[in-house]
């Protein structure tokens, strides 16, 4: 094969996206931290699907134009760091080939290399042993092979082989991967995309992924009952589409015998659209609920939780209705623009209210388990109608998507790179509506620098990190970004976390408790803080966040 046009490239993208989609849950499982929000596969899948959708809609024979469609779709659909890096790889690729009607092997290989260069520049501190390394090694191999071969299929095949070899080397570059015994999740996702590319060029079929416990057809049928285009978003009573699997543990089942009818009846009290499929080893659950954490907690009574997915249906519905009726709805009258806005990201209605109470103009529903895309952030900012905006991601995996949103907004915008809700709160309190965007970014960044964040969540698998032995279902104390303890007792883990965070200079301790924690238990933890650290002021808020019983701020 001597040349590649836009139609052929669109087919490659389609197959690459499909192969990644089929294996997204496996990529999720490769995340190093055993928290219930390992979402690299989900983020890459949603990002690549957005790119493939845009490519299919605008595919033409001119490969430069088709590549621009892919770049646009990936840019706006990018979620999480892995999704943003994927978008940058093909953004650089598209920029390099935009004037080309077709590509030969050498031009194709050099465009891949240009994509790698673009992605490295987009990351403030590139880390080797990640998706960046896999992309770099693969592109370098393609460039080298293209010097002696003009066969695009051969070049792509060699590139794929090197991508796989590079992926296997990632544990040698990142010690934490070797410790946990996995390859890099983002790199694995990229390999799936490249496998799809090569299979398409060769005319081969990809192996279909099968699961003995799949209920996708049932779920789709249940969702269709909602008739989303003919209801208001406010009509959705149960807002979180929650799916998970329970792998039965004999010890737990002996204490709480599993009966599918009783199991279904108990869960039905927490929501609707309930589906349960079970056998002797596993139960798979789909439910629409306002309390996804309570659903997960009930499932844990019978075994280990695996393959957790929680989606905000109100947000999804609003986007769908907006797409379906874009042409039918009358244009709203121009509204007066606000001079300034602070837009931030959080999960939990209580946390959202708290952030708004201290000055946030808008709070995007998202964070752990649900990283908003570049487009989600752009739409939220546009809905505020501000002339200048400051974006607070409150999560390290959302910073890059926020930065991409700031680039495409067309107004003066800056990202204050907050990595947690406590940092976000401190930053908002330092906002000055009279100051410039750059001055606010600097002052708000300085304001959260002294804030320490702790989180308590539960482990989704057995592992060992930094010498800490972790068992499935253990509660974990995460001090800043380091797991310091894993144990069955929430009380023990929470108190240990506080002792690690608080020192003699600490003045304010804020406890934000989640939807699975009672007010009584939160107040007991606050009483412990008052006894243990008498010089510090204690504040307690009901954040109503899922999956994380406690988020703790120490200043």
C-alpha positions in Angstrom: 0.0 0.0 0.0 1.7 3.2 -1.2 -0.8 5.9 -0.2 -3.5 6.6 2.3 -6.5 8.9 1.7 -9.1 10.4 4.0 -11.8 7.8 3.6 -9.3 5.0 4.4 -8.0 6.9 7.4 -11.6 7.4 8.7 -12.1 3.7 8.6 -8.9 3.2 10.5 -10.1 5.6 13.2 -13.5 3.9 13.4 -11.9 0.5 14.0 -9.3 1.9 16.4 -12.1 3.5 18.4 -14.2 0.3 18.4 -11.3 -1.8 19.6 -10.6 0.6 22.4 -14.3 0.6 23.3 -14.3 -3.2 23.5 -11.4 -3.2 25.9 -12.0 0.0 27.9 -12.8 -1.9 31.1 -9.6 -3.8 30.9 -7.7 -0.6 30.6 -9.6 0.8 33.6 -8.4 -2.3 35.6 -4.7 -1.4 34.9 -4.9 1.8 37.0 -2.3 1.6 39.7 -4.3 3.1 42.6 -7.0 0.6 43.7 -9.6 3.3 44.2 -13.2 2.9 42.8 -12.5 5.5 40.1 -9.8 4.0 37.9 -11.1 5.5 34.7 -8.2 5.7 32.1 -10.0 3.3 29.8 -13.3 5.1 30.2 -11.7 8.5 29.5 -9.8 7.3 26.5 -12.8 5.5 25.1 -15.1 8.5 25.4 -12.4 10.8 23.9 -11.7 8.5 21.0 -15.4 7.9 20.4 -15.9 11.7 20.1 -13.1 11.8 17.6 -14.5 8.9 15.6 -18.0 10.4 15.5 -16.7 13.7 14.2 -14.4 11.9 11.7 -17.3 9.8 10.3 -19.5 12.9 9.9 -16.9 14.8 8.0 -14.8 12.1 6.2 -13.6 13.1 2.8 -11.0 11.8 0.4 -8.6 14.6 1.4 -6.8 13.2 4.4 -5.8 16.6 5.7 -9.4 17.6 6.1 -10.4 14.2 7.6 -7.6 14.5 10.1 -8.8 18.0 11.1 -12.2 16.5 11.8 -10.6 13.8 14.0 -8.5 16.5 15.8 -11.6 18.6 16.5 -13.7 15.7 17.8 -10.8 14.5 20.1 -10.1 18.0 21.3 -13.7 18.7 22.4 -14.4 15.2 23.7 -11.1 14.8 25.6 -11.5 13.6 29.2 -8.8 13.1 31.8 -5.1 13.3 31.2 -5.0 10.2 29.0 -7.8 11.5 26.8 -6.1 14.9 26.5 -2.8 13.4 25.6 -4.6 11.2 23.0 -6.1 14.3 21.5 -2.8 16.1 21.4 -1.2 13.1 19.6 -3.7 13.5 16.8 -3.8 17.2 16.9 -0.1 17.3 16.0 -0.7 14.6 13.4 -3.5 16.6 11.8 -1.5 19.9 11.8 1.3 18.2 10.0 -0.9 16.7 7.2 -3.5 19.4 6.9 -2.3 20.4 3.3 -2.0 16.8 2.1 -4.7 15.0 -0.1 -3.0 11.6 0.5 -0.1 10.4 2.6 2.8 8.1 1.7 4.6 6.0 4.3 7.3 8.6 5.1 4.8 11.5 5.5 2.6 9.3 7.6 5.4 8.3 9.9 6.7 11.9 10.3 3.2 13.1 11.1 3.0 10.6 13.9 6.3 11.9 15.2 5.0 15.5 15.0 2.0 14.3 17.1 4.3 13.0 19.7 6.2 16.3 19.9 2.9 18.1 20.3 1.8 15.9 23.1 5.1 16.2 25.0 4.8 20.0 24.8 1.3 19.9 26.2 2.4 18.1 29.3 4.1 20.3 31.9 6.2 17.6 33.3 6.3 14.6 31.0 6.8 11.2 32.7 8.4 8.3 30.9 6.8 4.9 31.2 3.4 6.3 30.2 1.4 6.7 27.0 3.8 9.4 25.9 6.7 6.9 25.9 4.7 4.3 24.0 3.7 6.9 21.4 7.2 8.2 21.1 8.8 4.7 20.7 6.2 3.7 18.2 6.6 6.9 16.1 10.4 6.7 16.1 10.2 3.1 14.8 7.7 4.2 12.1 10.1 7.0 11.0 13.0 4.6 10.8 11.2 1.9 8.9 9.8 4.4 6.4 13.3 5.4 5.4 13.7 2.0 3.7 10.0 1.0 3.0 7.3 2.8 1.1 4.6 0.3 2.2 2.3 2.0 4.7 0.9 -1.3 6.0 4.4 -2.6 6.7 5.4 0.6 8.5 2.2 0.6 10.6 2.7 -3.1 11.5 6.3 -2.4 12.6 5.0 0.6 14.6 2.5 -1.5 16.4 5.1 -4.1 17.2 7.2 -1.4 18.8 4.2 0.1 20.6 3.6 -3.3 22.2 7.3 -3.8 23.1 7.4 -0.3 24.6 4.3 -1.0 26.6 5.9 -4.1 28.1 8.9 -1.9 29.1 6.8 0.7 31.0 7.2 -1.1 34.4 11.0 -0.7 34.0 10.6 3.1 33.7 7.9 3.6 36.4 8.7 1.6 39.6 5.1 1.9 40.8 4.0 -0.1 37.8 6.5 -2.9 38.6 5.5 -2.8 42.2 1.8 -3.3 41.4 2.6 -5.7 38.5 0.9 -3.9 35.6 1.8 -2.0 32.4 0.8 1.6 31.9 -3.0 1.9 31.3 -2.8 4.9 28.9 -0.1 3.1 26.9 -2.3 0.0 26.7 -5.2 2.1 25.5 -3.0 3.6 22.7 -1.9 0.1 21.7 -5.6 -0.9 21.3 -6.1 2.1 19.0 -3.1 1.2 16.9 -4.2 -2.5 16.7 -7.5 -1.3 15.3 -5.6 0.9 12.7 -3.5 -2.1 11.5 -6.4 -4.5 11.4 -8.3 -2.1 9.2 -5.4 -1.6 6.8 -4.9 -5.4 6.6 -8.6 -6.1 6.2 -8.5 -8.3 9.3 -11.3 -8.8 11.9 -10.6 -7.8 15.5 -11.5 -10.5 18.1 -14.8 -9.7 19.7 -14.8 -9.2 23.4 -17.4 -11.4 25.1 -18.6 -11.6 28.7 -20.7 -14.3 30.3 -22.4 -11.6 32.5 -23.2 -9.0 29.9 -26.6 -7.3 30.2 -25.9 -4.4 27.7 -29.0 -5.2 25.6 -31.2 -5.1 28.7 -29.7 -1.9 29.9 -30.2 -0.3 26.5 -33.8 -1.4 26.5 -34.3 0.1 29.9 -32.8 3.4 28.9 -35.0 3.6 25.9 -38.1 3.5 28.1 -37.1 7.0 29.4 -37.9 8.5 25.9 -35.2 11.1 26.7 -36.1 13.6 24.0 -39.6 14.2 25.3 -39.0 14.9 29.0 -37.4 17.7 30.9 -34.1 17.2 32.7 -35.8 18.2 35.9 -38.2 15.2 35.5 -35.4 12.7 36.1 -36.1 11.5 39.7 -33.1 9.2 40.0 -30.0 10.9 38.5 -27.2 8.4 38.6 -27.0 5.5 36.3 -25.1 3.0 38.4 -23.6 -0.3 37.3 -21.4 -2.7 39.2 -20.6 -6.3 39.7 -20.5 -8.3 42.9 -18.0 -11.2 43.0 -19.3 -13.4 45.8 -17.0 -14.1 48.8 -17.9 -17.3 50.7 -17.3 -15.8 54.1 -19.6 -12.9 53.4 -22.3 -15.0 51.7 -22.3 -17.4 54.7 -23.1 -14.4 56.9 -25.5 -12.8 54.4 -26.9 -15.6 52.2 -27.5 -14.3 48.7 -31.0 -14.6 47.3 -31.6 -12.8 44.0 -35.2 -11.9 44.8 -34.4 -10.4 48.2 -31.3 -8.7 46.7 -33.4 -7.2 44.0 -36.2 -6.1 46.4 -33.7 -4.4 48.7 -32.0 -2.5 45.9 -35.4 -1.5 44.4 -35.9 0.8 47.5 -32.9 2.8 46.3 -34.0 3.7 42.8 -35.7 2.4 39.6 -34.7 0.8 36.2 -33.3 -2.0 38.3 -31.7 -5.0 36.5 -30.0 -7.9 38.3 -28.4 -11.0 36.7 -26.6 -13.5 38.9 -25.1 -17.0 39.0 -23.1 -18.9 41.6 -20.1 -16.6 41.4 -21.3 -13.1 40.5 -24.1 -10.7 40.3 -24.3 -7.8 37.9 -26.4 -4.8 38.8 -27.8 -1.8 36.9 -29.9 0.8 38.7 -30.9 4.5 38.5 -30.5 6.0 41.9 -29.9 9.2 43.8 -27.6 7.2 46.2 -25.1 5.2 44.2 -22.9 4.9 47.2 -25.7 3.2 49.1 -26.2 0.7 46.3 -22.5 -0.1 46.3 -22.4 -0.5 50.1 -25.3 -2.9 49.9 -23.5 -5.0 47.2 -20.4 -5.2 49.4 -22.3 -7.2 52.0 -22.1 -10.2 49.6 -18.6 -9.8 48.1 -16.1 -7.7 46.2 -17.2 -4.9 43.9 -15.7 -4.9 40.4 -16.4 -2.9 37.2 -18.1 0.1 38.8 -19.6 2.8 36.5 -21.6 5.8 37.7 -22.9 8.3 35.2 -24.9 11.5 35.7 -28.0 11.1 33.6 -29.2 14.7 34.2 -26.1 16.0 32.6 -26.2 13.5 29.7 -29.9 14.2 29.1 -29.4 18.0 29.0 -26.7 17.4 26.3 -28.9 15.0 24.3 -31.9 17.3 24.3 -29.7 20.2 23.3 -28.5 18.3 20.3 -31.9 16.9 19.3 -33.7 20.3 19.4 -30.9 22.6 18.5 -32.7 23.7 15.3 -36.2 23.7 16.7 -35.7 25.9 19.7 -35.9 29.7 19.2 -32.7 31.6 19.9 -32.6 33.1 23.3 -32.3 36.9 23.5 -28.7 38.0 24.1 -28.1 38.3 27.8 -25.8 40.8 29.5 -22.4 39.3 30.0 -21.0 39.2 33.5 -17.5 40.6 33.8 -16.0 37.7 35.7 -16.8 34.0 36.5 -15.2 31.3 38.6 -16.1 27.9 37.2 -15.2 24.8 39.1 -15.7 21.0 39.2 -17.1 18.8 42.0 -19.2 15.7 42.9 -21.8 15.8 45.5 -24.7 18.3 45.9 -23.5 19.4 49.3 -20.0 20.2 47.9 -21.5 22.1 45.0 -23.6 24.2 47.4 -20.5 24.8 49.5 -18.4 26.0 46.5 -21.2 28.3 45.3 -21.6 29.7 48.8 -17.9 30.8 48.8 -18.1 32.4 45.3 -18.2 29.8 42.5 -20.3 31.0 39.5 -21.0 27.5 38.3 -20.1 24.0 39.4 -19.7 21.3 36.8 -20.8 17.9 38.1 -17.7 15.7 37.9 -14.4 14.7 39.4 -13.6 11.2 40.6 -15.3 8.5 38.4 -16.6 11.2 36.1 -14.1 13.5 34.4 -15.8 16.2 32.4 -14.7 16.6 28.8 -13.2 19.8 27.2 -16.6 20.4 25.7 -18.4 20.0 29.0 -16.2 22.7 30.5 -16.7 25.0 27.6 -20.5 24.7 27.7 -20.6 25.3 31.4 -18.5 28.5 31.0 -20.6 29.7 28.0 -23.8 29.2 30.0 -22.5 31.7 32.6 -21.9 34.3 30.0 -18.8 35.9 31.4 -16.2 38.1 29.7 -13.4 36.6 31.8 -13.2 33.3 33.5 -11.1 31.3 36.0 -11.4 27.5 35.9 -10.7 25.4 38.9 -10.5 21.6 38.0 -10.2 20.4 41.6 -8.7 17.1 40.3 -5.3 16.5 38.7 -6.9 14.4 36.0 -9.1 17.3 34.8 -6.4 20.0 34.6 -5.4 19.3 31.1 -9.0 19.2 29.8 -9.5 22.6 31.6 -6.5 24.0 29.9 -7.7 22.9 26.5 -11.1 24.5 27.2 -9.4 27.8 28.1 -7.6 27.7 24.7 -10.8 27.4 22.6 -13.2 29.6 24.6 -12.4 32.9 22.8 -12.5 34.9 26.0 -9.8 35.8 28.5 -9.4 32.6 30.6 -7.0 30.9 32.9 -6.8 27.6 34.8 -6.0 27.7 38.5 -4.6 24.1 38.8 -6.4 22.9 41.9 -6.2 19.2 42.6 -8.8 18.8 45.3 -12.0 20.4 46.6 -10.2 21.9 49.6 -7.7 23.5 47.4 -10.6 24.8 45.2 -12.3 26.3 48.2 -9.2 28.1 49.4 -8.6 29.4 45.9 -12.1 30.8 45.5 -11.8 32.7 48.8 -8.8 34.5 47.4 -10.6 35.6 44.2 -10.7 39.4 43.6 -13.2 40.6 41.0 -11.2 43.8 40.6 -7.9 42.0 39.7 -6.7 40.8 36.3 -7.0 37.2 35.2 -3.3 36.7 35.6 -3.1 38.4 39.0 -6.1 36.3 40.2 -4.5 33.1 38.9 -1.3 33.9 40.8 -3.0 34.9 44.0 -5.4 32.0 44.0 -2.6 29.5 43.3 -0.7 31.0 46.3 -3.8 30.7 48.5 -4.2 27.0 48.1 -0.5 26.1 48.3 -0.7 25.8 52.1 -3.8 23.5 52.1 -3.3 19.8 52.8 -5.9 17.4 51.5 -6.8 13.9 52.8 -9.4 11.5 51.4 -10.9 8.2 52.6 -12.2 5.7 50.1 -12.3 1.9 49.7 -10.0 -0.5 47.8 -11.4 -2.3 44.7 -8.6 -4.9 44.6 -5.7 -6.5 46.5 -2.4 -4.8 45.9 0.7 -3.3 47.6 1.8 0.3 47.1 4.7 2.0 48.9 4.9 -0.8 51.3 1.2 -0.6 52.3 -0.6 -3.9 51.9 -4.1 -3.4 50.6 -7.0 -5.8 50.6 -10.2 -5.4 48.6 -12.9 -3.5 50.5 -10.4 -2.0 52.9 -10.8 1.6 53.6 -7.8 3.6 52.5 -6.3 6.8 54.0 -4.9 9.0 51.2 -2.8 11.8 52.5 -2.3 14.3 49.6 -1.7 11.6 46.9 -0.1 8.9 49.0 -1.9 5.9 50.5 -0.7 5.7 54.1 -3.0 3.1 55.5 -5.5 0.4 54.5 -7.7 -1.3 57.1 -11.3 -2.6 57.5 -12.3 0.1 60.0 -13.4 3.5 58.7 -12.9 5.0 62.1 -9.3 3.8 62.4 -8.4 4.9 58.8 -10.0 8.4 59.3 -8.2 9.1 62.6 -4.9 7.9 61.2 -5.3 10.2 58.2 -6.0 13.2 60.5 -3.0 12.5 62.6 -0.8 12.4 59.4 -2.2 15.7 58.1 -2.4 17.8 61.3 0.7 19.4 62.8 1.4 22.1 65.4 0.9 24.8 62.7 -2.5 23.6 61.7 -5.3 26.1 62.4 -8.4 25.0 60.5 -9.6 21.4 60.0 -12.5 20.9 57.6 -14.3 17.5 57.5 -16.6 17.0 54.4 -18.5 13.8 54.9 -20.1 11.7 52.1 -23.5 10.2 51.4 -22.6 6.9 53.2 -21.7 8.6 56.4 -24.2 9.7 59.0 -24.1 13.1 60.6 -23.7 11.4 64.0 -20.5 9.6 62.8 -19.1 12.8 61.3 -19.7 14.7 64.5 -17.9 11.9 66.4 -14.9 12.3 64.2 -15.0 16.0 64.7 -15.1 15.4 68.5 -12.0 13.3 68.2 -10.3 16.2 66.3 -11.3 18.6 69.0 -9.8 16.4 71.7 -6.7 15.4 69.8 -5.9 18.8 68.3 -7.4 21.4 70.7 -5.7 24.4 69.2 -7.3 23.9 65.8 -10.8 25.0 64.7 -13.0 22.2 63.3 -15.7 22.6 60.6 -18.0 19.9 59.4 -20.0 19.9 56.2 -22.3 17.3 54.5 -20.8 17.1 51.0 -23.1 14.2 49.9 -20.3 12.9 47.7 -20.3 9.3 46.5 -17.5 6.7 47.1 -15.4 9.0 49.4 -16.7 8.8 53.0 -14.5 11.7 54.0 -12.6 14.6 52.3 -10.5 16.4 54.8 -8.8 19.8 54.5 -6.1 21.1 56.9 -4.9 24.7 56.8 
